[in-house]
Amino acid sequence: MSTKKIIYTSLKILLGLACLIIFYLKLKPQFTTENIFYIKQNALSKTGIIYLVLALLLVFLNWGIEAFKWQKITQQIEKINYSTAFKSVLSGVCLGNIAPGRATEFIGKIFYFNSNNRPAITVLHFINGLFQLIITVFFGCLALTYNFKHFNQNNIWIANLSIALSVIVIIIFICSLIYSNWLLNFISKKILKQSITQFNFVISRPLIFQLLFLSVIRYFVFCLQFYIVLILFNFQALTLSIFFSLALYYLFTTIIPMLSFIEPVIRATIVLIVFSNTNFNSIELSLTALIIWLINIIFPSIIGYVFLINNKFQFNLVKQK
C-alpha cells in the first residue's frame, strides 16, 4: 500500500471516528429514561411506525431536491450527473458535523469536482445555501409578524436578533447575485495563485426562479416532515398557528449560529419557545426536534460517509499534471 493511500485511508477512518464521537456527545444527554420510554410508547406503535416511515421517505425527497439544485447551480462551472450531485450533497452533510454552524460542509461537496474548479464551487455552495435561507427568512418573518405578541421579556431577544440577522441575510443574498461572477473569479485566483481560465458565470433570471421555486418546495417538505413526527406523539390538525410555529422554529435554528456540541439542546429550547401557544407538551416538542435532527442529519451523514470512503479523492486544490 502506497504512503498516499495509507494517509487517505487514515483520514477517512479519523473522520468516521470524529463523527461518531460528536454524535455520541450530542445524543447522550437527550436519551434519558423518560425520553426512551416516551419514544417506545409512541413511535413503536402501528401508527407511529407508519409516521416514522413517512418521515424517513421525506429525507430522500428533501436531500434529493437539494441535489437537483446543486446540479443546476454548478453546471456552468462543471457539469455533473444527478447521482454525483446527490453523493456530493450527502458527503457535505457528513463533513458538516465537524464544525459549528456546519462550516465544513463545503469540503465534502467539492471533492466531487475537478480540483481547479473547487474554489469556484465553494463560492457556489454558499450562494446556493442563500437561496434556501432566503425562503426560510421570508416565511419566518411572516411568522414573526403573526406571533410577535406571544414573545415576552424573557425571549423577545431571539425575535429581535432574528430580525437583525434576516436583514443582513437579505443584503448578502442580493450582493451575491449581483457580484457572483466577480466572487468566483476573485476567490479562484487567490486560492490557486496561478493563471486560470476566466469564468463567465451568470445567475440568470430563469435560474434564480428555478432555485427559489425548488427551495420553496423543499421548505414545505421539511415542514411537513416536522409535522408528521410531531403528530406521532400527539395528533392535532394542522392550523395556521402550528405552521407559523414551524416557520419560526426553522428561522431561529437556521439563522442563529449553533455551537456543535450543544446543538440538540439549543434546538429543544427553541422549539419550546415557538410552540408555547400550541397544545403540545415539552416532551413531545423536545423529542420531535431530536428525531428530526436524527433523520435529517445523522441518517444522511451515515450515507454520506459511505460515499466518502468508497471514493478516491485528490485533496489538493491545484490539479496534478
C-alpha positions as CSV (number, residue, x, y, z in Angstrom):
1,M,0.0,0.0,0.0
2,S,1.4,3.4,-1.0
3,T,2.1,6.1,1.5
4,K,-0.6,8.4,-0.1
5,K,-3.2,5.6,0.1
6,I,-2.3,5.0,3.8
7,I,-2.8,8.7,4.5
8,Y,-6.1,8.9,2.7
9,T,-7.4,5.7,4.4
10,S,-6.3,7.0,7.8
11,L,-8.1,10.4,7.2
12,K,-11.3,8.6,6.3
13,I,-11.1,6.4,9.5
14,L,-10.4,9.5,11.6
15,L,-13.3,11.3,10.0
16,G,-15.6,8.4,10.9
17,L,-14.4,8.3,14.5
18,A,-14.7,12.1,14.8
19,C,-18.3,12.0,13.6
20,L,-19.2,9.1,16.0
21,I,-17.7,11.0,19.0
22,I,-19.6,14.1,18.0
23,F,-22.9,12.2,17.6
24,Y,-22.4,10.5,20.9
25,L,-21.7,13.7,22.8
26,K,-24.8,15.4,21.2
27,L,-27.1,12.5,21.8
28,K,-26.2,11.2,25.2
29,P,-27.9,14.0,27.2
30,Q,-31.1,13.5,25.2
31,F,-31.7,9.8,25.8
32,T,-33.0,9.9,29.3
33,T,-35.1,7.0,30.7
34,E,-38.2,9.1,30.4
35,N,-37.5,10.1,26.8
36,I,-36.7,6.5,25.8
37,F,-40.0,5.3,27.3
38,Y,-41.9,8.0,25.6
39,I,-40.4,7.1,22.2
40,K,-41.1,3.4,22.7
41,Q,-44.7,4.1,23.7
42,N,-45.5,6.3,20.7
43,A,-43.0,5.6,17.9
44,L,-43.2,1.8,18.1
45,S,-47.0,1.6,17.8
46,K,-48.6,0.7,14.5
47,T,-49.5,4.3,13.7
48,G,-46.2,5.6,15.0
49,I,-44.2,3.3,12.7
50,I,-46.2,4.5,9.7
51,Y,-45.4,8.1,10.6
52,L,-41.7,7.3,11.0
53,V,-41.5,5.6,7.7
54,L,-43.2,8.6,6.0
55,A,-40.8,11.0,7.7
56,L,-37.8,8.8,6.6
57,L,-39.1,8.8,3.0
58,L,-39.2,12.6,3.0
59,V,-35.5,12.6,3.9
60,F,-34.7,11.4,0.3
61,L,-37.1,13.9,-1.2
62,N,-35.6,16.7,1.0
63,W,-32.0,16.0,0.1
64,G,-33.0,14.9,-3.5
65,I,-34.3,18.4,-4.2
66,E,-31.2,19.9,-2.7
67,A,-29.0,17.7,-5.0
68,F,-31.0,18.8,-8.1
69,K,-30.5,22.5,-7.0
70,W,-26.8,21.7,-6.6
71,Q,-26.5,20.2,-10.0
72,K,-28.3,23.2,-11.6
73,I,-26.2,25.9,-10.0
74,T,-22.8,24.2,-10.6
75,Q,-23.4,23.2,-14.2
76,Q,-21.9,26.4,-15.7
77,I,-18.6,25.6,-13.9
78,E,-18.6,21.8,-14.3
79,K,-21.3,19.5,-15.4
80,I,-22.0,16.5,-13.1
81,N,-24.8,13.9,-13.3
82,Y,-27.6,13.8,-10.7
83,S,-26.0,10.7,-8.9
84,T,-22.8,12.6,-8.4
85,A,-24.7,15.7,-7.2
86,F,-26.5,13.5,-4.6
87,K,-23.3,12.0,-3.4
88,S,-21.7,15.4,-3.2
89,V,-24.6,16.8,-1.1
90,L,-24.7,13.9,1.4
91,S,-20.9,13.9,1.8
92,G,-21.2,17.6,2.7
93,V,-23.9,16.7,5.3
94,C,-21.4,14.2,6.8
95,L,-18.5,16.6,7.0
96,G,-20.7,19.5,8.1
97,N,-20.9,17.8,11.6
98,I,-17.3,18.6,12.4
99,A,-17.5,22.3,12.8
100,P,-20.0,24.8,14.4
101,G,-22.6,26.1,12.0
102,R,-21.8,23.3,9.6
103,A,-19.0,25.4,8.3
104,T,-17.1,22.4,6.9
105,E,-20.0,21.2,4.8
106,F,-18.5,22.6,1.6
107,I,-15.4,20.4,2.0
108,G,-17.4,17.2,1.4
109,K,-19.2,18.7,-1.6
110,I,-16.2,20.0,-3.5
111,F,-14.3,16.6,-3.6
112,Y,-16.6,15.5,-6.5
113,F,-15.3,18.3,-8.8
114,N,-12.2,19.0,-10.7
115,S,-9.5,20.3,-8.4
116,N,-9.1,23.5,-10.4
117,N,-12.8,24.3,-10.1
118,R,-13.1,23.7,-6.3
119,P,-12.6,27.3,-5.2
120,A,-15.4,28.5,-7.5
121,I,-17.6,25.5,-6.5
122,T,-17.0,26.6,-2.8
123,V,-18.4,30.0,-3.6
124,L,-21.4,28.4,-5.3
125,H,-22.0,26.3,-2.2
126,F,-22.6,29.4,-0.1
127,I,-24.7,31.2,-2.8
128,N,-26.8,28.0,-3.2
129,G,-27.3,28.0,0.6
130,L,-28.5,31.6,0.5
131,F,-31.4,30.6,-1.8
132,Q,-32.8,28.2,0.8
133,L,-32.0,30.6,3.6
134,I,-33.9,33.5,1.9
135,I,-37.0,31.3,1.7
136,T,-36.7,30.4,5.4
137,V,-36.3,34.1,6.2
138,F,-39.4,35.0,4.2
139,F,-41.7,32.5,5.9
140,G,-40.0,33.1,9.2
141,C,-40.6,36.8,9.1
142,L,-44.3,36.2,8.2
143,A,-44.5,34.0,11.3
144,L,-42.8,36.7,13.4
145,T,-45.4,39.2,12.4
146,Y,-48.1,36.7,13.3
147,N,-46.6,35.6,16.6
148,F,-44.8,38.7,17.8
149,K,-47.3,39.3,20.6
150,H,-46.6,35.9,22.1
151,F,-43.0,36.8,22.9
152,N,-42.4,38.1,26.4
153,Q,-39.5,40.0,28.0
154,N,-37.5,36.8,28.6
155,N,-37.4,35.6,25.0
156,I,-38.0,38.8,22.9
157,W,-34.3,38.9,22.3
158,I,-34.5,35.9,20.0
159,A,-37.1,37.6,17.8
160,N,-35.1,40.9,17.6
161,L,-31.8,39.0,16.9
162,S,-33.5,37.1,14.1
163,I,-34.9,40.2,12.5
164,A,-31.5,41.9,12.5
165,L,-29.8,38.7,11.1
166,S,-32.6,38.4,8.5
167,V,-31.9,41.9,7.2
168,I,-28.2,41.0,6.9
169,V,-29.0,37.8,5.0
170,I,-31.2,39.7,2.5
171,I,-28.4,42.2,1.9
172,I,-25.8,39.4,1.4
173,F,-28.2,37.5,-0.9
174,I,-28.7,40.5,-3.2
175,C,-25.0,41.2,-3.3
176,S,-24.1,37.6,-4.1
177,L,-26.5,37.7,-7.0
178,I,-25.0,40.9,-8.4
179,Y,-21.3,40.0,-7.8
180,S,-21.4,36.2,-8.2
181,N,-19.1,36.1,-11.2
182,W,-16.6,38.5,-9.6
183,L,-16.6,36.4,-6.4
184,L,-16.0,33.2,-8.3
185,N,-13.0,34.6,-10.3
186,F,-11.5,36.5,-7.3
187,I,-11.6,33.5,-4.9
188,S,-10.3,31.1,-7.6
189,K,-7.3,33.4,-8.4
190,K,-6.5,34.0,-4.8
191,I,-6.5,30.3,-3.8
192,L,-5.0,28.7,-6.9
193,K,-2.4,31.5,-7.3
194,Q,-2.0,30.8,-11.0
195,S,-3.4,31.9,-14.3
196,I,-6.7,30.2,-14.8
197,T,-9.5,30.3,-17.4
198,Q,-11.7,33.3,-16.7
199,F,-15.2,32.1,-15.5
200,N,-18.2,33.7,-17.2
201,F,-20.8,32.7,-14.6
202,V,-24.2,34.2,-14.8
203,I,-27.1,33.7,-12.4
204,S,-29.9,34.3,-15.0
205,R,-33.4,35.1,-14.1
206,P,-34.7,31.6,-15.1
207,L,-32.0,30.0,-12.8
208,I,-33.0,32.3,-9.9
209,F,-36.7,31.4,-10.3
210,Q,-35.8,27.7,-10.6
211,L,-33.7,27.8,-7.4
212,L,-36.2,29.8,-5.5
213,F,-39.1,27.5,-6.6
214,L,-37.2,24.4,-5.6
215,S,-36.2,26.0,-2.3
216,V,-39.9,26.7,-1.6
217,I,-40.8,23.1,-2.3
218,R,-38.0,21.8,-0.1
219,Y,-39.1,24.2,2.6
220,F,-42.6,22.7,2.7
221,V,-41.1,19.2,2.6
222,F,-39.2,19.6,5.8
223,C,-42.1,21.5,7.4
224,L,-44.4,18.5,6.5
225,Q,-41.7,16.2,7.9
226,F,-41.6,18.0,11.2
227,Y,-45.4,18.0,11.5
228,I,-45.6,14.2,10.8
229,V,-43.1,13.5,13.6
230,L,-45.0,15.9,15.9
231,I,-48.3,14.2,15.4
232,L,-46.7,10.9,16.0
233,F,-46.8,11.9,19.7
234,N,-49.9,14.0,19.8
235,F,-52.3,14.2,16.8
236,Q,-53.5,17.7,16.1
237,A,-54.9,19.1,12.9
238,L,-52.5,21.4,11.0
239,T,-53.5,25.0,11.7
240,L,-52.1,28.4,10.8
241,S,-50.7,28.7,14.3
242,I,-48.8,25.4,14.1
243,F,-47.5,26.2,10.6
244,F,-46.2,29.6,11.8
245,S,-44.6,27.9,14.8
246,L,-42.8,25.6,12.4
247,A,-41.7,28.6,10.4
248,L,-40.3,30.3,13.5
249,Y,-38.5,27.1,14.5
250,Y,-36.7,26.9,11.2
251,L,-36.0,30.6,11.1
252,F,-34.4,30.5,14.6
253,T,-32.5,27.3,14.2
254,T,-31.2,28.3,10.7
255,I,-30.2,31.9,11.2
256,I,-28.9,31.8,14.7
257,P,-25.3,30.3,14.9
258,M,-25.3,26.9,16.6
259,L,-22.5,25.5,18.8
260,S,-22.0,22.0,17.5
261,F,-21.9,20.0,20.8
262,I,-25.0,21.7,22.3
263,E,-27.0,21.9,19.1
264,P,-29.7,19.5,20.1
265,V,-30.2,21.3,23.4
266,I,-30.5,24.7,21.6
267,R,-33.0,23.2,19.2
268,A,-35.0,21.8,22.0
269,T,-35.1,25.1,23.8
270,I,-36.1,27.0,20.7
271,V,-38.9,24.5,19.9
272,L,-40.4,25.1,23.4
273,I,-40.4,28.8,22.8
274,V,-42.0,28.9,19.4
275,F,-44.7,26.2,20.2
276,S,-45.6,27.8,23.5
277,N,-49.0,28.9,22.1
278,T,-50.0,25.3,21.0
279,N,-51.2,22.3,22.9
280,F,-48.0,20.2,22.5
281,N,-46.2,19.5,25.8
282,S,-42.4,19.9,26.4
283,I,-41.5,16.2,26.0
284,E,-43.4,15.9,22.7
285,L,-41.7,19.0,21.3
286,S,-38.2,18.2,22.5
287,L,-38.4,14.6,21.2
288,T,-39.7,15.8,17.8
289,A,-36.7,18.2,17.5
290,L,-34.4,15.4,18.4
291,I,-35.9,12.9,15.9
292,I,-35.9,15.4,13.1
293,W,-32.2,16.0,13.7
294,L,-31.6,12.3,13.7
295,I,-33.3,11.5,10.5
296,N,-32.4,14.7,8.6
297,I,-28.7,14.9,9.7
298,I,-27.5,11.7,11.3
299,F,-29.1,9.3,8.8
300,P,-27.9,11.2,5.7
301,S,-24.4,11.7,7.4
302,I,-24.1,7.9,7.6
303,I,-24.9,7.5,3.9
304,G,-22.6,10.4,3.0
305,Y,-19.7,8.8,5.0
306,V,-20.2,5.6,2.9
307,F,-20.0,7.7,-0.3
308,L,-16.8,9.3,1.0
309,I,-15.0,6.1,2.0
310,N,-15.9,4.4,-1.4
311,N,-14.4,7.2,-3.4
312,K,-10.8,8.2,-4.2
313,F,-10.2,11.9,-3.9
314,Q,-7.4,14.3,-4.7
315,F,-7.1,16.6,-1.7
316,N,-5.1,19.3,-3.5
317,L,-6.7,22.4,-5.0
318,V,-4.4,22.5,-8.0
319,K,-4.7,19.7,-10.5
320,Q,-1.7,17.5,-10.6
321,K,-0.1,17.1,-14.0
